[in-house]
Amino acid sequence: NAFVQVFNFGVDSSVVFGVSRLLLKWKWLQEPLANGMVVTSCLSMTINMVLVLTKSSGGDEASAIFNASVGNMMGVILSPLLILGY
């Protein structure tokens, strides 16, 4: 469960930040779009999307709901901090 949260908030947003800055440096993206990509990557996934993807792949639905719920509660604090930090 901790791995899922670290990946969703830490790895995902870091990779998107790096890629968006690289594309911005190469002039392949405009700055508002690059910033929007970073902001979007800092948000947690919705519970219904997590459940649909888990159910369609045959995964553990209870664990998916738990991780999505915890992620949404953590996202209230972490998302603004990540967005301001980048």
PDB file with one MODEL, atoms N, CA, C and O in Angstrom:
MODEL        1
ATOM      1  N   ASN A   1       0.816  -1.197   0.000  1.00  0.00           N
ATOM      2  CA  ASN A   1       0.000   0.000   0.000  1.00  0.00           C
ATOM      3  C   ASN A   1       0.859   1.259   0.000  1.00  0.00           C
ATOM      4  O   ASN A   1       0.548   2.239  -0.678  1.00  0.00           O
ATOM      5  N   ALA A   2       1.944   1.217   0.772  1.00  0.00           N
ATOM      6  CA  ALA A   2       2.840   2.383   0.800  1.00  0.00           C
ATOM      7  C   ALA A   2       3.485   2.580  -0.563  1.00  0.00           C
ATOM      8  O   ALA A   2       3.665   3.715  -1.004  1.00  0.00           O
ATOM      9  N   PHE A   3       3.839   1.481  -1.240  1.00  0.00           N
ATOM     10  CA  PHE A   3       4.442   1.593  -2.566  1.00  0.00           C
ATOM     11  C   PHE A   3       3.504   2.300  -3.533  1.00  0.00           C
ATOM     12  O   PHE A   3       3.937   3.150  -4.311  1.00  0.00           O
ATOM     13  N   VAL A   4       2.231   1.954  -3.488  1.00  0.00           N
ATOM     14  CA  VAL A   4       1.246   2.564  -4.391  1.00  0.00           C
ATOM     15  C   VAL A   4       1.176   4.070  -4.156  1.00  0.00           C
ATOM     16  O   VAL A   4       1.159   4.847  -5.110  1.00  0.00           O
ATOM     17  N   GLN A   5       1.136   4.483  -2.890  1.00  0.00           N
ATOM     18  CA  GLN A   5       1.031   5.903  -2.578  1.00  0.00           C
ATOM     19  C   GLN A   5       2.303   6.653  -2.971  1.00  0.00           C
ATOM     20  O   GLN A   5       2.229   7.753  -3.519  1.00  0.00           O
ATOM     21  N   VAL A   6       3.462   6.069  -2.694  1.00  0.00           N
ATOM     22  CA  VAL A   6       4.733   6.713  -3.064  1.00  0.00           C
ATOM     23  C   VAL A   6       4.834   6.826  -4.576  1.00  0.00           C
ATOM     24  O   VAL A   6       5.284   7.850  -5.092  1.00  0.00           O
ATOM     25  N   PHE A   7       4.422   5.790  -5.290  1.00  0.00           N
ATOM     26  CA  PHE A   7       4.473   5.838  -6.741  1.00  0.00           C
ATOM     27  C   PHE A   7       3.523   6.896  -7.291  1.00  0.00           C
ATOM     28  O   PHE A   7       3.903   7.687  -8.154  1.00  0.00           O
ATOM     29  N   ASN A   8       2.280   6.913  -6.790  1.00  0.00           N
ATOM     30  CA  ASN A   8       1.282   7.855  -7.304  1.00  0.00           C
ATOM     31  C   ASN A   8       1.661   9.303  -7.057  1.00  0.00           C
ATOM     32  O   ASN A   8       1.498  10.146  -7.939  1.00  0.00           O
ATOM     33  N   PHE A   9       2.164   9.599  -5.871  1.00  0.00           N
ATOM     34  CA  PHE A   9       2.471  10.993  -5.560  1.00  0.00           C
ATOM     35  C   PHE A   9       3.919  11.371  -5.842  1.00  0.00           C
ATOM     36  O   PHE A   9       4.189  12.514  -6.209  1.00  0.00           O
ATOM     37  N   GLY A  10       4.848  10.449  -5.680  1.00  0.00           N
ATOM     38  CA  GLY A  10       6.260  10.790  -5.815  1.00  0.00           C
ATOM     39  C   GLY A  10       6.830  10.524  -7.193  1.00  0.00           C
ATOM     40  O   GLY A  10       7.306  11.441  -7.863  1.00  0.00           O
ATOM     41  N   VAL A  11       6.783   9.277  -7.615  1.00  0.00           N
ATOM     42  CA  VAL A  11       7.415   8.882  -8.872  1.00  0.00           C
ATOM     43  C   VAL A  11       6.673   9.473 -10.066  1.00  0.00           C
ATOM     44  O   VAL A  11       7.290  10.046 -10.964  1.00  0.00           O
ATOM     45  N   ASP A  12       5.383   9.336 -10.074  1.00  0.00           N
ATOM     46  CA  ASP A  12       4.580   9.803 -11.203  1.00  0.00           C
ATOM     47  C   ASP A  12       4.760  11.306 -11.438  1.00  0.00           C
ATOM     48  O   ASP A  12       5.027  11.733 -12.562  1.00  0.00           O
ATOM     49  N   SER A  13       4.618  12.090 -10.398  1.00  0.00           N
ATOM     50  CA  SER A  13       4.736  13.544 -10.574  1.00  0.00           C
ATOM     51  C   SER A  13       6.172  13.953 -10.897  1.00  0.00           C
ATOM     52  O   SER A  13       6.375  14.923 -11.627  1.00  0.00           O
ATOM     53  N   SER A  14       7.165  13.247 -10.376  1.00  0.00           N
ATOM     54  CA  SER A  14       8.567  13.564 -10.675  1.00  0.00           C
ATOM     55  C   SER A  14       8.894  13.298 -12.139  1.00  0.00           C
ATOM     56  O   SER A  14       9.552  14.103 -12.799  1.00  0.00           O
ATOM     57  N   VAL A  15       8.425  12.161 -12.633  1.00  0.00           N
ATOM     58  CA  VAL A  15       8.682  11.827 -14.035  1.00  0.00           C
ATOM     59  C   VAL A  15       7.995  12.822 -14.960  1.00  0.00           C
ATOM     60  O   VAL A  15       8.601  13.295 -15.921  1.00  0.00           O
ATOM     61  N   VAL A  16       6.746  13.143 -14.682  1.00  0.00           N
ATOM     62  CA  VAL A  16       6.025  14.105 -15.525  1.00  0.00           C
ATOM     63  C   VAL A  16       6.691  15.479 -15.452  1.00  0.00           C
ATOM     64  O   VAL A  16       6.785  16.173 -16.464  1.00  0.00           O
ATOM     65  N   PHE A  17       7.151  15.876 -14.274  1.00  0.00           N
ATOM     66  CA  PHE A  17       7.843  17.156 -14.153  1.00  0.00           C
ATOM     67  C   PHE A  17       9.107  17.162 -15.014  1.00  0.00           C
ATOM     68  O   PHE A  17       9.356  18.116 -15.752  1.00  0.00           O
ATOM     69  N   GLY A  18       9.902  16.097 -14.917  1.00  0.00           N
ATOM     70  CA  GLY A  18      11.131  16.024 -15.704  1.00  0.00           C
ATOM     71  C   GLY A  18      10.875  16.038 -17.204  1.00  0.00           C
ATOM     72  O   GLY A  18      11.538  16.760 -17.949  1.00  0.00           O
ATOM     73  N   VAL A  19       9.914  15.240 -17.639  1.00  0.00           N
ATOM     74  CA  VAL A  19       9.594  15.174 -19.067  1.00  0.00           C
ATOM     75  C   VAL A  19       9.033  16.500 -19.559  1.00  0.00           C
ATOM     76  O   VAL A  19       9.386  16.948 -20.650  1.00  0.00           O
ATOM     77  N   SER A  20       8.172  17.133 -18.782  1.00  0.00           N
ATOM     78  CA  SER A  20       7.582  18.403 -19.217  1.00  0.00           C
ATOM     79  C   SER A  20       8.636  19.501 -19.301  1.00  0.00           C
ATOM     80  O   SER A  20       8.588  20.337 -20.203  1.00  0.00           O
ATOM     81  N   ARG A  21       9.582  19.506 -18.373  1.00  0.00           N
ATOM     82  CA  ARG A  21      10.655  20.518 -18.432  1.00  0.00           C
ATOM     83  C   ARG A  21      11.581  20.267 -19.615  1.00  0.00           C
ATOM     84  O   ARG A  21      12.070  21.208 -20.240  1.00  0.00           O
ATOM     85  N   LEU A  22      11.820  18.988 -19.918  1.00  0.00           N
ATOM     86  CA  LEU A  22      12.656  18.653 -21.069  1.00  0.00           C
ATOM     87  C   LEU A  22      11.973  19.080 -22.362  1.00  0.00           C
ATOM     88  O   LEU A  22      12.607  19.683 -23.228  1.00  0.00           O
ATOM     89  N   LEU A  23      10.686  18.771 -22.499  1.00  0.00           N
ATOM     90  CA  LEU A  23       9.937  19.178 -23.686  1.00  0.00           C
ATOM     91  C   LEU A  23       9.812  20.693 -23.781  1.00  0.00           C
ATOM     92  O   LEU A  23       9.782  21.250 -24.878  1.00  0.00           O
ATOM     93  N   LEU A  24       9.740  21.351 -22.644  1.00  0.00           N
ATOM     94  CA  LEU A  24       9.688  22.813 -22.623  1.00  0.00           C
ATOM     95  C   LEU A  24      11.021  23.394 -23.085  1.00  0.00           C
ATOM     96  O   LEU A  24      11.050  24.376 -23.827  1.00  0.00           O
ATOM     97  N   LYS A  25      12.105  22.799 -22.654  1.00  0.00           N
ATOM     98  CA  LYS A  25      13.440  23.268 -23.049  1.00  0.00           C
ATOM     99  C   LYS A  25      13.655  23.095 -24.549  1.00  0.00           C
ATOM    100  O   LYS A  25      14.277  23.941 -25.192  1.00  0.00           O
ATOM    101  N   TRP A  26      13.137  21.996 -25.106  1.00  0.00           N
ATOM    102  CA  TRP A  26      13.259  21.744 -26.538  1.00  0.00           C
ATOM    103  C   TRP A  26      12.234  22.516 -27.369  1.00  0.00           C
ATOM    104  O   TRP A  26      12.199  22.384 -28.592  1.00  0.00           O
ATOM    105  N   LYS A  27      11.401  23.321 -26.706  1.00  0.00           N
ATOM    106  CA  LYS A  27      10.364  24.133 -27.363  1.00  0.00           C
ATOM    107  C   LYS A  27       9.294  23.278 -28.040  1.00  0.00           C
ATOM    108  O   LYS A  27       8.704  23.699 -29.035  1.00  0.00           O
ATOM    109  N   TRP A  28       9.038  22.072 -27.503  1.00  0.00           N
ATOM    110  CA  TRP A  28       7.982  21.225 -28.040  1.00  0.00           C
ATOM    111  C   TRP A  28       6.661  21.470 -27.333  1.00  0.00           C
ATOM    112  O   TRP A  28       5.609  21.071 -27.832  1.00  0.00           O
ATOM    113  N   LEU A  29       6.701  22.121 -26.178  1.00  0.00           N
ATOM    114  CA  LEU A  29       5.502  22.455 -25.419  1.00  0.00           C
ATOM    115  C   LEU A  29       5.548  23.923 -25.040  1.00  0.00           C
ATOM    116  O   LEU A  29       6.618  24.509 -24.875  1.00  0.00           O
ATOM    117  N   GLN A  30       4.382  24.495 -24.908  1.00  0.00           N
ATOM    118  CA  GLN A  30       4.313  25.845 -24.363  1.00  0.00           C
ATOM    119  C   GLN A  30       4.268  25.734 -22.839  1.00  0.00           C
ATOM    120  O   GLN A  30       3.856  24.705 -22.303  1.00  0.00           O
ATOM    121  N   GLU A  31       4.688  26.783 -22.147  1.00  0.00           N
ATOM    122  CA  GLU A  31       4.792  26.742 -20.687  1.00  0.00           C
ATOM    123  C   GLU A  31       3.464  26.450 -19.988  1.00  0.00           C
ATOM    124  O   GLU A  31       3.456  25.659 -19.044  1.00  0.00           O
ATOM    125  N   PRO A  32       2.332  27.050 -20.403  1.00  0.00           N
ATOM    126  CA  PRO A  32       1.072  26.714 -19.714  1.00  0.00           C
ATOM    127  C   PRO A  32       0.711  25.226 -19.807  1.00  0.00           C
ATOM    128  O   PRO A  32       0.194  24.658 -18.845  1.00  0.00           O
ATOM    129  N   LEU A  33       0.977  24.597 -20.944  1.00  0.00           N
ATOM    130  CA  LEU A  33       0.679  23.178 -21.090  1.00  0.00           C
ATOM    131  C   LEU A  33       1.610  22.337 -20.223  1.00  0.00           C
ATOM    132  O   LEU A  33       1.169  21.374 -19.595  1.00  0.00           O
ATOM    133  N   ALA A  34       2.893  22.692 -20.183  1.00  0.00           N
ATOM    134  CA  ALA A  34       3.852  21.963 -19.345  1.00  0.00           C
ATOM    135  C   ALA A  34       3.471  22.092 -17.871  1.00  0.00           C
ATOM    136  O   ALA A  34       3.534  21.112 -17.128  1.00  0.00           O
ATOM    137  N   ASN A  35       3.082  23.273 -17.451  1.00  0.00           N
ATOM    138  CA  ASN A  35       2.657  23.466 -16.059  1.00  0.00           C
ATOM    139  C   ASN A  35       1.377  22.695 -15.756  1.00  0.00           C
ATOM    140  O   ASN A  35       1.226  22.154 -14.660  1.00  0.00           O
ATOM    141  N   GLY A  36       0.459  22.639 -16.711  1.00  0.00           N
ATOM    142  CA  GLY A  36      -0.773  21.883 -16.531  1.00  0.00           C
ATOM    143  C   GLY A  36      -0.527  20.390 -16.401  1.00  0.00           C
ATOM    144  O   GLY A  36      -1.212  19.703 -15.643  1.00  0.00           O
ATOM    145  N   MET A  37       0.454  19.891 -17.144  1.00  0.00           N
ATOM    146  CA  MET A  37       0.816  18.480 -17.023  1.00  0.00           C
ATOM    147  C   MET A  37       1.319  18.167 -15.620  1.00  0.00           C
ATOM    148  O   MET A  37       0.977  17.133 -15.047  1.00  0.00           O
ATOM    149  N   VAL A  38       2.133  19.065 -15.069  1.00  0.00           N
ATOM    150  CA  VAL A  38       2.671  18.856 -13.726  1.00  0.00           C
ATOM    151  C   VAL A  38       1.558  18.914 -12.689  1.00  0.00           C
ATOM    152  O   VAL A  38       1.501  18.075 -11.790  1.00  0.00           O
ATOM    153  N   VAL A  39       0.681  19.892 -12.808  1.00  0.00           N
ATOM    154  CA  VAL A  39      -0.424  20.013 -11.854  1.00  0.00           C
ATOM    155  C   VAL A  39      -1.302  18.772 -11.899  1.00  0.00           C
ATOM    156  O   VAL A  39      -1.681  18.243 -10.854  1.00  0.00           O
ATOM    157  N   THR A  40      -1.628  18.304 -13.093  1.00  0.00           N
ATOM    158  CA  THR A  40      -2.476  17.123 -13.229  1.00  0.00           C
ATOM    159  C   THR A  40      -1.816  15.876 -12.647  1.00  0.00           C
ATOM    160  O   THR A  40      -2.493  15.032 -12.060  1.00  0.00           O
ATOM    161  N   SER A  41      -0.499  15.757 -12.806  1.00  0.00           N
ATOM    162  CA  SER A  41       0.190  14.567 -12.288  1.00  0.00           C
ATOM    163  C   SER A  41       0.284  14.559 -10.770  1.00  0.00           C
ATOM    164  O   SER A  41       0.535  13.511 -10.176  1.00  0.00           O
ATOM    165  N   CYS A  42       0.089  15.697 -10.138  1.00  0.00           N
ATOM    166  CA  CYS A  42       0.138  15.774  -8.671  1.00  0.00           C
ATOM    167  C   CYS A  42      -1.184  15.408  -8.013  1.00  0.00           C
ATOM    168  O   CYS A  42      -1.242  15.267  -6.792  1.00  0.00           O
ATOM    169  N   LEU A  43      -2.233  15.253  -8.787  1.00  0.00           N
ATOM    170  CA  LEU A  43      -3.550  14.922  -8.234  1.00  0.00           C
ATOM    171  C   LEU A  43      -3.704  13.420  -8.080  1.00  0.00           C
ATOM    172  O   LEU A  43      -3.108  12.650  -8.833  1.00  0.00           O
ATOM    173  N   SER A  44      -4.499  13.003  -7.113  1.00  0.00           N
ATOM    174  CA  SER A  44      -4.752  11.574  -6.922  1.00  0.00           C
ATOM    175  C   SER A  44      -5.819  11.099  -7.904  1.00  0.00           C
ATOM    176  O   SER A  44      -6.591  11.899  -8.433  1.00  0.00           O
ATOM    177  N   MET A  45      -5.855   9.781  -8.142  1.00  0.00           N
ATOM    178  CA  MET A  45      -6.850   9.216  -9.050  1.00  0.00           C
ATOM    179  C   MET A  45      -8.202   9.112  -8.349  1.00  0.00           C
ATOM    180  O   MET A  45      -8.276   8.992  -7.127  1.00  0.00           O
ATOM    181  N   THR A  46      -9.252   9.160  -9.135  1.00  0.00           N
ATOM    182  CA  THR A  46     -10.589   9.043  -8.565  1.00  0.00           C
ATOM    183  C   THR A  46     -10.878   7.585  -8.209  1.00  0.00           C
ATOM    184  O   THR A  46     -10.336   6.663  -8.818  1.00  0.00           O
ATOM    185  N   ILE A  47     -11.725   7.399  -7.231  1.00  0.00           N
ATOM    186  CA  ILE A  47     -12.030   6.050  -6.751  1.00  0.00           C
ATOM    187  C   ILE A  47     -12.709   5.224  -7.837  1.00  0.00           C
ATOM    188  O   ILE A  47     -12.404   4.041  -7.991  1.00  0.00           O
ATOM    189  N   ASN A  48     -13.615   5.822  -8.584  1.00  0.00           N
ATOM    190  CA  ASN A  48     -14.324   5.033  -9.596  1.00  0.00           C
ATOM    191  C   ASN A  48     -13.401   4.599 -10.724  1.00  0.00           C
ATOM    192  O   ASN A  48     -13.572   3.503 -11.259  1.00  0.00           O
ATOM    193  N   MET A  49     -12.422   5.428 -11.106  1.00  0.00           N
ATOM    194  CA  MET A  49     -11.484   5.037 -12.163  1.00  0.00           C
ATOM    195  C   MET A  49     -10.587   3.899 -11.698  1.00  0.00           C
ATOM    196  O   MET A  49     -10.325   2.963 -12.455  1.00  0.00           O
ATOM    197  N   VAL A  50     -10.119   3.974 -10.462  1.00  0.00           N
ATOM    198  CA  VAL A  50      -9.284   2.911  -9.914  1.00  0.00           C
ATOM    199  C   VAL A  50     -10.061   1.603  -9.859  1.00  0.00           C
ATOM    200  O   VAL A  50      -9.529   0.546 -10.201  1.00  0.00           O
ATOM    201  N   LEU A  51     -11.302   1.671  -9.434  1.00  0.00           N
ATOM    202  CA  LEU A  51     -12.126   0.464  -9.327  1.00  0.00           C
ATOM    203  C   LEU A  51     -12.396  -0.147 -10.697  1.00  0.00           C
ATOM    204  O   LEU A  51     -12.318  -1.366 -10.848  1.00  0.00           O
ATOM    205  N   VAL A  52     -12.706   0.657 -11.678  1.00  0.00           N
ATOM    206  CA  VAL A  52     -12.976   0.143 -13.022  1.00  0.00           C
ATOM    207  C   VAL A  52     -11.729  -0.521 -13.606  1.00  0.00           C
ATOM    208  O   VAL A  52     -11.818  -1.614 -14.167  1.00  0.00           O
ATOM    209  N   LEU A  53     -10.577   0.123 -13.480  1.00  0.00           N
ATOM    210  CA  LEU A  53      -9.351  -0.459 -14.029  1.00  0.00           C
ATOM    211  C   LEU A  53      -8.961  -1.742 -13.302  1.00  0.00           C
ATOM    212  O   LEU A  53      -8.506  -2.698 -13.931  1.00  0.00           O
ATOM    213  N   THR A  54      -9.136  -1.770 -11.985  1.00  0.00           N
ATOM    214  CA  THR A  54      -8.798  -2.962 -11.213  1.00  0.00           C
ATOM    215  C   THR A  54      -9.742  -4.106 -11.540  1.00  0.00           C
ATOM    216  O   THR A  54      -9.311  -5.250 -11.688  1.00  0.00           O
ATOM    217  N   LYS A  55     -11.020  -3.803 -11.650  1.00  0.00           N
ATOM    218  CA  LYS A  55     -12.018  -4.839 -11.939  1.00  0.00           C
ATOM    219  C   LYS A  55     -11.788  -5.427 -13.332  1.00  0.00           C
ATOM    220  O   LYS A  55     -11.900  -6.638 -13.520  1.00  0.00           O
ATOM    221  N   SER A  56     -11.470  -4.580 -14.301  1.00  0.00           N
ATOM    222  CA  SER A  56     -11.279  -5.080 -15.668  1.00  0.00           C
ATOM    223  C   SER A  56     -10.009  -5.910 -15.806  1.00  0.00           C
ATOM    224  O   SER A  56      -9.913  -6.749 -16.702  1.00  0.00           O
ATOM    225  N   SER A  57      -9.028  -5.686 -14.922  1.00  0.00           N
ATOM    226  CA  SER A  57      -7.793  -6.469 -15.000  1.00  0.00           C
ATOM    227  C   SER A  57      -7.800  -7.666 -14.055  1.00  0.00           C
ATOM    228  O   SER A  57      -6.832  -8.426 -14.017  1.00  0.00           O
ATOM    229  N   GLY A  58      -8.877  -7.843 -13.291  1.00  0.00           N
ATOM    230  CA  GLY A  58      -8.988  -8.983 -12.385  1.00  0.00           C
ATOM    231  C   GLY A  58      -8.193  -8.816 -11.106  1.00  0.00           C
ATOM    232  O   GLY A  58      -7.786  -9.809 -10.502  1.00  0.00           O
ATOM    233  N   GLY A  59      -7.964  -7.593 -10.683  1.00  0.00           N
ATOM    234  CA  GLY A  59      -7.187  -7.328  -9.472  1.00  0.00           C
ATOM    235  C   GLY A  59      -8.023  -7.344  -8.206  1.00  0.00           C
ATOM    236  O   GLY A  59      -9.225  -7.606  -8.237  1.00  0.00           O
ATOM    237  N   ASP A  60      -7.367  -7.062  -7.102  1.00  0.00           N
ATOM    238  CA  ASP A  60      -8.004  -7.052  -5.783  1.00  0.00           C
ATOM    239  C   ASP A  60      -8.758  -5.732  -5.597  1.00  0.00           C
ATOM    240  O   ASP A  60      -8.150  -4.679  -5.403  1.00  0.00           O
ATOM    241  N   GLU A  61     -10.076  -5.805  -5.658  1.00  0.00           N
ATOM    242  CA  GLU A  61     -10.907  -4.598  -5.610  1.00  0.00           C
ATOM    243  C   GLU A  61     -10.869  -3.919  -4.245  1.00  0.00           C
ATOM    244  O   GLU A  61     -10.871  -2.691  -4.162  1.00  0.00           O
ATOM    245  N   ALA A  62     -10.834  -4.704  -3.185  1.00  0.00           N
ATOM    246  CA  ALA A  62     -10.807  -4.115  -1.838  1.00  0.00           C
ATOM    247  C   ALA A  62      -9.534  -3.312  -1.623  1.00  0.00           C
ATOM    248  O   ALA A  62      -9.573  -2.221  -1.053  1.00  0.00           O
ATOM    249  N   SER A  63      -8.421  -3.839  -2.068  1.00  0.00           N
ATOM    250  CA  SER A  63      -7.152  -3.121  -1.941  1.00  0.00           C
ATOM    251  C   SER A  63      -7.159  -1.858  -2.797  1.00  0.00           C
ATOM    252  O   SER A  63      -6.624  -0.825  -2.393  1.00  0.00           O
ATOM    253  N   ALA A  64      -7.758  -1.944  -3.967  1.00  0.00           N
ATOM    254  CA  ALA A  64      -7.825  -0.774  -4.848  1.00  0.00           C
ATOM    255  C   ALA A  64      -8.663   0.335  -4.233  1.00  0.00           C
ATOM    256  O   ALA A  64      -8.289   1.506  -4.297  1.00  0.00           O
ATOM    257  N   ILE A  65      -9.789  -0.025  -3.642  1.00  0.00           N
ATOM    258  CA  ILE A  65     -10.641   0.982  -2.998  1.00  0.00           C
ATOM    259  C   ILE A  65      -9.930   1.595  -1.802  1.00  0.00           C
ATOM    260  O   ILE A  65     -10.003   2.804  -1.583  1.00  0.00           O
ATOM    261  N   PHE A  66      -9.243   0.761  -1.028  1.00  0.00           N
ATOM    262  CA  PHE A  66      -8.499   1.269   0.119  1.00  0.00           C
ATOM    263  C   PHE A  66      -7.417   2.255  -0.335  1.00  0.00           C
ATOM    264  O   PHE A  66      -7.306   3.350   0.218  1.00  0.00           O
ATOM    265  N   ASN A  67      -6.623   1.872  -1.334  1.00  0.00           N
ATOM    266  CA  ASN A  67      -5.551   2.754  -1.806  1.00  0.00           C
ATOM    267  C   ASN A  67      -6.093   4.038  -2.420  1.00  0.00           C
ATOM    268  O   ASN A  67      -5.515   5.108  -2.228  1.00  0.00           O
ATOM    269  N   ALA A  68      -7.184   3.944  -3.149  1.00  0.00           N
ATOM    270  CA  ALA A  68      -7.771   5.143  -3.739  1.00  0.00           C
ATOM    271  C   ALA A  68      -8.315   6.071  -2.655  1.00  0.00           C
ATOM    272  O   ALA A  68      -8.155   7.289  -2.743  1.00  0.00           O
ATOM    273  N   SER A  69      -8.953   5.504  -1.638  1.00  0.00           N
ATOM    274  CA  SER A  69      -9.488   6.327  -0.543  1.00  0.00           C
ATOM    275  C   SER A  69      -8.378   7.004   0.245  1.00  0.00           C
ATOM    276  O   SER A  69      -8.444   8.199   0.532  1.00  0.00           O
ATOM    277  N   VAL A  70      -7.358   6.226   0.591  1.00  0.00           N
ATOM    278  CA  VAL A  70      -6.220   6.807   1.320  1.00  0.00           C
ATOM    279  C   VAL A  70      -5.525   7.857   0.460  1.00  0.00           C
ATOM    280  O   VAL A  70      -5.143   8.916   0.958  1.00  0.00           O
ATOM    281  N   GLY A  71      -5.362   7.568  -0.821  1.00  0.00           N
ATOM    282  CA  GLY A  71      -4.735   8.524  -1.729  1.00  0.00           C
ATOM    283  C   GLY A  71      -5.502   9.824  -1.841  1.00  0.00           C
ATOM    284  O   GLY A  71      -4.906  10.900  -1.905  1.00  0.00           O
ATOM    285  N   ASN A  72      -6.825   9.729  -1.865  1.00  0.00           N
ATOM    286  CA  ASN A  72      -7.637  10.946  -1.930  1.00  0.00           C
ATOM    287  C   ASN A  72      -7.541  11.762  -0.642  1.00  0.00           C
ATOM    288  O   ASN A  72      -7.523  12.993  -0.677  1.00  0.00           O
ATOM    289  N   MET A  73      -7.480  11.070   0.488  1.00  0.00           N
ATOM    290  CA  MET A  73      -7.333  11.807   1.754  1.00  0.00           C
ATOM    291  C   MET A  73      -5.949  12.437   1.863  1.00  0.00           C
ATOM    292  O   MET A  73      -5.816  13.573   2.316  1.00  0.00           O
ATOM    293  N   MET A  74      -4.928  11.707   1.452  1.00  0.00           N
ATOM    294  CA  MET A  74      -3.574  12.265   1.473  1.00  0.00           C
ATOM    295  C   MET A  74      -3.417  13.385   0.446  1.00  0.00           C
ATOM    296  O   MET A  74      -2.656  14.330   0.654  1.00  0.00           O
ATOM    297  N   GLY A  75      -4.139  13.268  -0.648  1.00  0.00           N
ATOM    298  CA  GLY A  75      -4.049  14.258  -1.710  1.00  0.00           C
ATOM    299  C   GLY A  75      -4.497  15.643  -1.296  1.00  0.00           C
ATOM    300  O   GLY A  75      -4.069  16.639  -1.878  1.00  0.00           O
ATOM    301  N   VAL A  76      -5.356  15.710  -0.296  1.00  0.00           N
ATOM    302  CA  VAL A  76      -5.807  17.027   0.195  1.00  0.00           C
ATOM    303  C   VAL A  76      -4.611  17.839   0.699  1.00  0.00           C
ATOM    304  O   VAL A  76      -4.575  19.059   0.539  1.00  0.00           O
ATOM    305  N   ILE A  77      -3.651  17.170   1.297  1.00  0.00           N
ATOM    306  CA  ILE A  77      -2.460  17.846   1.813  1.00  0.00           C
ATOM    307  C   ILE A  77      -1.309  17.798   0.812  1.00  0.00           C
ATOM    308  O   ILE A  77      -0.650  18.808   0.568  1.00  0.00           O
ATOM    309  N   LEU A  78      -1.069  16.611   0.229  1.00  0.00           N
ATOM    310  CA  LEU A  78       0.105  16.435  -0.623  1.00  0.00           C
ATOM    311  C   LEU A  78       0.011  17.144  -1.961  1.00  0.00           C
ATOM    312  O   LEU A  78       1.012  17.676  -2.439  1.00  0.00           O
ATOM    313  N   SER A  79      -1.145  17.168  -2.570  1.00  0.00           N
ATOM    314  CA  SER A  79      -1.252  17.788  -3.901  1.00  0.00           C
ATOM    315  C   SER A  79      -0.858  19.256  -3.904  1.00  0.00           C
ATOM    316  O   SER A  79      -0.050  19.655  -4.742  1.00  0.00           O
ATOM    317  N   PRO A  80      -1.391  20.082  -3.006  1.00  0.00           N
ATOM    318  CA  PRO A  80      -0.943  21.484  -2.996  1.00  0.00           C
ATOM    319  C   PRO A  80       0.537  21.630  -2.684  1.00  0.00           C
ATOM    320  O   PRO A  80       1.205  22.498  -3.246  1.00  0.00           O
ATOM    321  N   LEU A  81       1.060  20.784  -1.786  1.00  0.00           N
ATOM    322  CA  LEU A  81       2.485  20.864  -1.466  1.00  0.00           C
ATOM    323  C   LEU A  81       3.349  20.494  -2.668  1.00  0.00           C
ATOM    324  O   LEU A  81       4.354  21.151  -2.937  1.00  0.00           O
ATOM    325  N   LEU A  82       2.960  19.448  -3.387  1.00  0.00           N
ATOM    326  CA  LEU A  82       3.705  19.065  -4.571  1.00  0.00           C
ATOM    327  C   LEU A  82       3.647  20.138  -5.655  1.00  0.00           C
ATOM    328  O   LEU A  82       4.658  20.460  -6.280  1.00  0.00           O
ATOM    329  N   ILE A  83       2.456  20.685  -5.867  1.00  0.00           N
ATOM    330  CA  ILE A  83       2.288  21.697  -6.904  1.00  0.00           C
ATOM    331  C   ILE A  83       3.122  22.935  -6.581  1.00  0.00           C
ATOM    332  O   ILE A  83       3.785  23.480  -7.463  1.00  0.00           O
ATOM    333  N   LEU A  84       3.095  23.377  -5.336  1.00  0.00           N
ATOM    334  CA  LEU A  84       3.906  24.536  -4.952  1.00  0.00           C
ATOM    335  C   LEU A  84       5.396  24.210  -4.942  1.00  0.00           C
ATOM    336  O   LEU A  84       6.229  25.083  -5.187  1.00  0.00           O
ATOM    337  N   GLY A  85       5.733  22.928  -4.652  1.00  0.00           N
ATOM    338  CA  GLY A  85       7.128  22.530  -4.622  1.00  0.00           C
ATOM    339  C   GLY A  85       7.780  22.481  -5.994  1.00  0.00           C
ATOM    340  O   GLY A  85       8.971  22.756  -6.136  1.00  0.00           O
ATOM    341  N   TYR A  86       6.984  22.126  -7.014  1.00  0.00           N
ATOM    342  CA  TYR A  86       7.531  22.089  -8.373  1.00  0.00           C
ATOM    343  C   TYR A  86       7.540  23.469  -8.943  1.00  0.00           C
ATOM    344  O   TYR A  86       7.963  23.663 -10.083  1.00  0.00           O
TER     345      TYR A  86
ENDMDL
END
